[in-house]
Amino acid sequence: MALPVTQERPDALPEASVTPAAPGRAARALTKVRSGLPRTGLAVLAGLLLALSFPPFDLWPLSLVGVAALSLLTLGRTARQAAWTGFAFGLPFFLLLLSWLRVVGWDATVGLSVIEALFLAALGSGLALTSRLPGWPLWAACLWVTQEWARDRLPLGGFPWGRLAFANTATPFTPLAAIGGAPLVTFAVALSGALLAWAALRLRGPRRAPRAAALAALGAVAALLAGYLVPVPTAPADTVKVALIQGNVPNPGMDFLGRPMMVLNNHAAATEKLAADIKAGKVEKPDIVIWPENSSDLDPFSDPLAYRRIDEAVKAVGVPTLVGTLVDGPDEQHVQNEGIVWDPKTGPGASYTKQHPVPFGEYVPFRDQLSKVITRLQRVARDFYPGDHNGVMQLGPARIGDVICFEVAYDEIVRDTVDQGARVLVVQTNNATYAKTGQPEQQLAMSRLRAVEHGRAVLIAATSGISAVIAPDGSVVQQTEELTAAELSAVVPLRDGTTVADRVGAVPEWTLAVAGLLACGAAVLIGRRRVSRPLGAGPA
């Protein structure tokens, strides 16, 4: 007999037992986002805490907290998940650290911060991969050096701001710079922070191990205090009396130069005042005088009035003077940022041209294409032409190593001057654009680290501040206020000896950076081996 048409097929399932349709792709993505919000929020907070460890805040212990937090937040995650965590950590970190760029525009601040945060995203992935390896705090510390090594060079010559070492220029970690430079300081800070993270893990969960946690904490303290075992050489072979001239600028910001000759007149007048004080017996006559970057806003070789004004001031004080000025480049499209040795008898002599112009500030990459889209770039009328040699010059009785402004952040530029015989380091800088934003304090901190790294006094001459005299042990002997006309006089040591960091050069950086990359490679290979092993197979 035929079955009624209303009867269910024998293999049909009851309505109540039908599996509901799987949620759509958008719903699944939203669920993932919601579940990841707490971790992302913690990453943002950790990035902000790391930024507070840098000048002008100078809460350096937070650099350990930032490293520990990122280690814990990426622990055991997939590379993709940890990349997002690293980016969420890096973006607020750079936004706060580089907030001084707001003078140029918040779009510049955000754009550069996004680019730099991508390196922290890569660091996050590396931390996640190596967290599966034995001794992962060591590999985490190496990866921090790897990340900084890449940022120091890429893109367009790199941007070293935000290195852990630059938050620790007056801390127990600082003397390590005399052995391995800024990379070794970064490594020690990162190792200490990662060990603190490992100690925290051993104090929670069902597999608590208080003894292991205590050992890890002791390791973190040992990394912190290791710098006290490092001798920082400071004994002078000779001394030199120096005067630093800070002539100030008409207005801080993008238009700090004011009318032509104003900045030059400020520095010439300050030098002539010094000469009058010397003649009146109020101060001792220095051996050398140093003017800052852009202290002459006109090219003295093409403008007779600028030449005459500089020459008058130098003859008045009567000693060799290092003058910072812009001069015409090899063609009409270029200009050169130079420090020129100006003798009171013979006039201009040896010069140093800045080797590392700042992209978008001192030259415009892809000018023809970008200037059509970003009209503000047209304010950079001519590109800076890079120099082809270091800044070692004879200035009176002192053999100086001149670096200009942001160049103090680049290891190899400063190291090269010491390798070629500089007995004292000079940083000519113009931070008038970024006055009262925290940027001058950050640059001062970098100079303090360079003093310890190379065992040299560092003399900072700034148009509007901060000018400073830094001893070979990194201590600030004198410094000026910002946006004031000032003059600093000091007797500073001239040193010939080299530190271990000078002799080993970039070896510690390359060793630690490559170790981080190899650890990532080993983690990937081990992970693939585990996945490809047949189910139930024993150990290989």
C-alpha positions in Angstrom: 0.0 0.0 0.0 1.3 3.5 -0.8 2.4 5.7 2.1 0.4 8.8 2.8 2.0 11.9 1.3 2.2 13.6 4.7 4.2 10.8 6.3 7.9 11.6 6.9 10.7 9.7 5.2 12.1 7.0 7.5 15.6 8.7 7.4 14.4 12.2 8.3 15.5 13.7 11.6 13.0 15.1 14.1 12.7 18.9 13.8 14.1 19.5 17.2 17.3 17.6 16.4 18.3 19.7 13.3 21.7 21.4 13.8 21.3 25.2 13.6 23.1 26.9 10.7 26.6 28.0 11.5 27.0 31.7 12.2 28.1 33.8 9.2 31.7 35.0 8.6 30.9 38.5 9.9 29.4 37.2 13.1 32.5 35.0 13.7 34.8 38.0 13.0 32.8 40.1 15.5 33.1 37.4 18.1 36.9 37.3 17.7 37.2 41.0 17.9 35.1 41.1 21.1 37.2 38.3 22.7 40.4 40.1 21.8 39.4 43.5 23.1 40.8 43.0 26.7 44.2 41.9 25.4 44.2 44.8 22.9 43.4 47.3 25.6 46.2 45.9 27.8 48.6 46.2 24.9 47.6 49.9 24.3 48.1 50.6 28.0 51.5 48.9 28.0 52.6 50.9 25.0 51.7 54.1 26.7 53.6 53.1 29.9 56.7 52.4 27.8 56.4 55.9 26.2 56.4 57.4 29.8 59.8 55.8 30.4 61.3 58.2 27.9 62.0 61.9 28.3 60.4 64.3 29.1 58.7 62.0 31.6 61.8 59.9 32.5 60.0 57.1 34.4 62.6 54.6 33.2 61.4 51.6 35.3 58.3 51.6 33.1 60.6 50.4 30.3 60.8 47.1 32.2 57.1 47.0 32.7 56.4 47.6 29.0 58.7 44.8 27.9 57.3 42.4 30.5 53.7 43.2 29.5 54.3 42.7 25.8 56.1 39.4 26.6 53.1 38.1 28.6 50.5 39.4 26.0 52.1 37.5 23.1 53.0 34.4 25.1 51.7 31.3 23.3 49.7 33.2 20.7 49.8 32.6 17.0 52.1 34.8 14.9 49.1 36.6 13.4 47.4 37.2 16.8 50.7 38.5 18.3 51.3 40.8 15.3 48.1 42.6 16.1 49.0 42.8 19.8 52.4 44.2 18.9 50.8 46.8 16.6 48.3 47.7 19.3 51.3 48.1 21.7 53.4 50.1 19.2 51.0 52.6 17.8 50.1 54.4 21.1 53.7 54.1 22.2 55.0 56.1 19.1 52.0 58.5 19.1 52.9 59.6 22.6 56.7 59.4 22.1 56.6 61.4 18.8 53.9 63.8 19.8 56.4 66.6 19.2 55.8 66.1 15.5 52.4 67.7 16.0 54.2 71.0 15.2 54.5 69.8 11.6 51.0 68.2 11.7 49.2 65.4 13.4 49.0 63.6 10.1 52.8 63.4 10.1 52.7 62.1 13.7 50.2 59.4 12.9 51.8 58.4 9.6 55.3 58.0 11.1 53.8 56.2 14.2 52.0 53.7 12.0 55.2 52.9 10.0 57.2 52.5 13.2 54.5 50.4 14.8 54.7 47.9 12.0 58.1 46.9 13.3 56.6 46.3 16.8 54.0 44.1 15.0 56.8 42.0 13.6 58.4 41.9 17.1 55.1 40.7 18.5 55.0 37.8 16.0 58.6 36.9 16.9 57.9 37.0 20.6 55.0 34.6 20.1 57.1 32.2 18.1 60.0 32.1 20.4 57.8 31.8 23.5 57.6 28.1 22.7 61.4 27.7 23.0 63.4 26.9 26.2 64.9 30.0 27.6 62.5 32.3 25.8 63.4 35.5 27.8 66.8 35.4 26.2 65.4 35.2 22.7 62.9 37.9 23.5 65.7 40.2 24.5 67.5 39.4 21.3 64.4 40.2 19.3 64.1 43.6 20.8 67.6 44.3 19.4 66.6 42.8 16.0 63.6 45.1 15.9 65.7 48.2 16.7 68.4 47.1 14.2 65.7 47.1 11.5 64.1 50.4 12.5 67.5 52.1 12.6 67.9 51.3 8.9 64.5 51.1 7.2 62.8 52.7 5.5 64.8 55.6 3.9 67.7 55.2 6.2 65.7 54.4 9.3 64.4 56.3 12.4 66.0 55.2 15.7 63.7 57.1 18.1 62.2 54.9 20.8 65.1 52.5 21.4 65.0 51.0 24.9 68.5 52.3 25.4 67.3 55.9 25.0 65.0 55.5 27.9 67.9 54.4 30.0 70.6 57.0 29.6 70.9 57.7 33.4 70.1 54.4 35.0 72.0 51.4 36.3 71.9 49.9 32.7 73.7 52.9 31.2 77.4 51.9 31.8 76.8 48.8 29.6 77.0 51.2 26.7 80.7 51.4 27.2 80.9 47.7 26.4 78.4 47.1 23.6 76.8 50.5 22.9 73.1 51.2 22.7 72.3 47.7 21.5 73.7 46.1 24.7 71.8 48.5 26.9 68.6 47.6 25.0 69.4 43.9 25.4 69.9 44.2 29.1 66.7 46.2 29.6 64.7 43.7 27.5 66.2 40.7 29.3 65.4 42.1 32.7 61.8 42.8 31.6 61.3 39.4 30.0 62.7 37.7 33.1 60.2 39.6 35.2 57.4 38.3 33.0 58.7 34.7 33.3 58.8 35.2 37.1 55.2 36.4 37.1 54.1 33.2 35.2 55.8 31.0 37.7 53.7 32.5 40.5 50.3 31.8 39.1 48.2 28.8 37.9 48.3 25.1 38.9 52.0 24.8 38.0 53.2 27.4 40.5 57.0 27.4 41.1 58.0 30.0 43.6 61.6 28.9 43.6 61.9 29.3 39.8 60.1 32.6 40.0 62.7 33.8 42.6 65.6 32.7 40.4 64.1 34.6 37.4 63.6 37.7 39.5 67.2 37.5 40.7 68.2 37.2 37.0 66.3 40.4 36.2 68.0 42.2 39.1 71.4 40.9 38.0 70.8 42.3 34.5 69.8 45.6 36.0 72.8 45.9 38.3 75.4 44.5 35.8 76.2 48.0 34.7 77.7 48.8 38.1 80.5 46.3 37.3 81.5 48.2 34.1 84.2 50.8 34.5 83.5 54.1 32.7 86.8 55.7 31.7 86.8 59.5 32.3 90.4 60.5 33.0 91.4 63.3 30.6 94.6 63.4 28.5 94.2 67.1 28.2 91.5 69.8 28.6 90.0 72.6 26.5 88.1 75.8 27.5 85.0 76.0 25.4 82.1 78.5 25.1 78.7 77.4 23.6 76.6 80.1 22.1 72.8 79.8 22.2 71.5 82.9 20.4 67.8 81.9 20.4 65.3 82.4 17.5 62.6 85.0 16.9 59.7 82.5 17.2 59.6 78.7 17.8 57.8 76.5 15.4 57.9 76.0 11.6 58.8 79.7 11.0 61.6 80.0 13.6 64.0 81.8 11.3 62.0 85.1 11.1 63.4 87.7 8.8 66.7 87.0 7.0 69.8 87.6 9.2 67.8 87.5 12.5 69.1 84.2 13.8 72.7 85.0 12.6 72.5 88.4 14.3 71.4 86.8 17.5 74.4 84.5 17.6 76.9 87.1 16.4 75.6 89.6 19.1 75.9 86.9 21.8 79.5 86.2 20.7 80.3 89.9 20.7 78.9 90.2 24.2 81.1 87.3 25.3 84.1 89.1 23.7 83.2 92.3 25.7 82.9 90.3 28.9 86.4 88.8 28.2 87.9 92.2 27.6 86.3 93.5 30.9 87.8 90.6 32.8 84.4 89.1 33.7 85.0 85.7 32.1 88.1 83.8 30.9 88.8 83.7 27.3 87.9 80.3 25.8 90.1 78.2 23.5 87.2 77.6 21.1 83.6 78.8 20.5 80.8 76.6 19.2 77.7 77.9 17.4 74.7 75.6 16.7 73.2 74.2 13.6 71.6 76.9 11.4 73.1 79.6 13.5 73.6 81.4 10.2 70.4 81.4 8.2 72.2 82.6 5.0 75.0 81.1 3.0 78.1 83.1 3.9 79.8 82.1 0.6 77.0 83.6 -1.5 75.9 86.4 0.7 78.6 88.9 1.5 76.7 90.5 4.4 76.4 87.1 6.1 80.1 86.4 5.6 81.0 89.8 7.0 78.7 89.4 10.1 80.2 86.0 11.0 83.7 87.2 10.4 83.2 90.3 12.7 81.9 88.2 15.5 84.7 85.6 15.3 87.4 88.3 15.1 85.8 90.0 18.1 86.1 86.9 20.3 89.5 86.0 18.8 89.4 82.2 18.8 88.4 79.5 16.3 84.6 79.1 16.1 82.5 76.3 14.7 79.7 77.9 12.7 76.5 76.1 11.7 75.1 77.3 8.4 73.3 76.3 5.2 75.4 76.6 2.0 74.5 76.1 -1.6 74.8 72.5 -2.8 76.3 71.2 -6.1 73.3 72.4 -8.1 70.3 74.7 -7.7 68.1 72.0 -6.3 70.2 71.2 -3.3 71.5 72.8 -0.2 74.1 71.5 2.4 73.8 71.6 6.2 77.3 72.3 7.4 79.5 73.0 10.4 82.4 75.2 9.3 85.6 75.9 11.3 86.0 79.7 11.2 89.4 81.1 12.1 89.7 84.7 13.3 92.7 85.3 11.1 92.2 83.1 8.0 88.4 82.8 7.9 86.5 79.7 6.9 88.4 76.4 6.7 87.5 72.8 7.2 83.8 71.8 7.1 81.5 68.9 7.8 78.3 68.3 5.8 75.5 66.4 7.5 75.5 62.9 6.2 72.0 61.8 7.1 69.4 64.4 6.1 65.9 63.8 7.6 63.3 62.5 5.1 60.4 64.9 4.5 62.1 67.4 6.8 65.3 68.1 4.9 64.6 66.3 1.7 61.5 65.0 0.0 61.6 61.4 -1.4 59.7 60.9 -4.6 59.3 64.7 -4.7 57.6 64.9 -8.1 54.9 62.5 -7.1 54.3 63.3 -3.5 54.3 67.1 -3.8 51.2 67.0 -6.0 49.3 65.2 -3.2 50.8 66.7 -0.1 51.2 70.4 -0.9 52.9 71.1 2.5 56.0 69.3 1.2 56.6 72.3 -1.1 57.8 74.2 1.9 61.0 72.1 1.6 62.1 74.2 -1.3 65.5 72.5 -1.8 66.7 69.0 -0.8 69.6 68.7 1.5 72.6 67.1 -0.2 74.3 64.5 2.1 78.0 64.7 3.1 80.5 62.0 2.2 82.8 62.1 5.2 82.7 62.2 9.0 82.9 65.3 11.2 86.4 65.0 12.6 88.0 68.4 12.4 90.7 70.4 14.1 89.1 73.3 16.0 91.9 75.3 17.7 93.6 72.9 20.1 90.8 70.4 20.0 90.2 67.6 17.6 86.4 67.4 17.5 83.9 64.9 16.2 81.0 67.0 14.8 77.5 65.4 14.4 74.5 67.4 13.4 71.1 67.2 15.1 69.3 63.8 14.6 72.6 62.2 13.6 73.3 61.7 17.3 70.7 58.9 17.2 72.6 56.8 14.7 75.3 54.6 16.2 77.7 54.4 13.2 77.8 58.1 12.5 79.0 58.9 16.1 81.2 55.9 16.3 83.0 56.8 13.1 84.2 60.1 14.5 85.7 58.5 17.5 87.4 55.8 15.4 89.0 58.6 13.4 90.4 60.4 16.4 87.8 62.7 17.8 88.8 63.7 21.4 85.5 65.4 22.2 82.0 65.1 20.6 80.1 68.1 19.4 76.3 68.0 18.6 75.2 71.1 16.6 71.5 71.1 16.7 68.5 73.3 15.9 65.4 72.2 17.7 63.6 75.5 17.5 60.8 73.9 15.5 60.1 71.6 18.4 60.7 73.9 21.3 58.8 73.0 24.5 57.5 69.7 23.0 59.8 67.2 24.8 61.9 66.5 21.7 65.0 68.5 22.9 65.0 66.4 26.1 64.9 63.2 24.1 67.9 64.4 22.1 69.8 65.4 25.2 69.2 61.8 26.6 70.7 60.3 23.4 73.8 62.6 23.8 74.2 61.4 27.4 74.3 57.8 26.2 76.9 58.6 23.6 79.2 60.2 26.2 79.3 56.9 28.2 79.4 54.7 25.0 82.6 56.5 23.7 84.1 57.9 26.9 84.0 61.4 25.5 82.6 64.7 26.7 79.7 65.8 24.6 79.0 69.5 23.8 75.5 70.3 22.6 75.1 73.7 20.9 71.4 74.5 20.2 69.9 77.6 18.6 67.1 77.8 21.2 68.0 75.0 23.7 68.8 72.7 25.1 72.5 73.4 25.0 74.6 71.4 27.4 78.0 70.2 28.6 78.0 66.5 29.3 80.9 64.7 31.0 82.4 61.4 29.8 80.4 59.6 32.5 77.1 60.9 31.0 76.4 63.4 33.8 75.1 66.8 32.7 77.5 69.5 34.0 75.6 72.5 32.6 72.5 73.0 30.5 70.4 75.9 29.3 66.7 76.7 29.4 64.8 76.6 26.2 63.8 79.7 24.2 66.4 81.9 25.9 69.7 83.5 24.8 72.5 81.9 26.8 76.2 81.1 26.8 77.9 78.2 28.6 81.5 78.2 29.5 83.3 75.1 30.7 86.7 73.3 30.8 86.1 69.9 29.3 88.3 66.8 29.0 89.9 65.7 25.8 90.4 62.0 25.7 92.3 59.6 23.5 91.4 56.2 25.0 88.7 54.1 23.4 86.0 52.0 25.1 85.3 48.4 24.5 82.2 49.5 22.5 84.5 51.5 20.2 86.8 48.6 19.6 84.0 46.0 18.9 81.9 48.3 16.9 78.7 46.8 15.5 79.5 43.2 16.5 77.2 43.1 19.6 74.3 44.5 17.6 74.7 42.1 14.7 75.3 39.1 17.0 72.2 39.8 19.1 70.0 40.7 16.1 70.9 37.6 14.2 70.4 35.5 17.3 66.8 36.8 17.5 66.2 35.9 13.8 67.7 32.4 14.2 65.5 31.8 17.3 62.5 32.6 15.2 63.7 30.3 12.5 64.2 27.5 15.0 60.7 28.0 16.4 59.1 27.7 13.0 61.0 24.5 12.2 60.2 22.9 15.5 56.5 23.9 15.0 56.4 22.3 11.6 58.1 19.2 12.8 55.4 18.7 15.5 52.6 19.3 13.1 54.0 16.8 10.5 54.6 14.0 13.0 52.1 11.2 12.6 49.4 10.8 15.3 50.7 8.6 18.0 54.3 8.6 16.8 56.9 8.6 19.5 59.7 11.1 19.9 62.0 11.5 16.9 
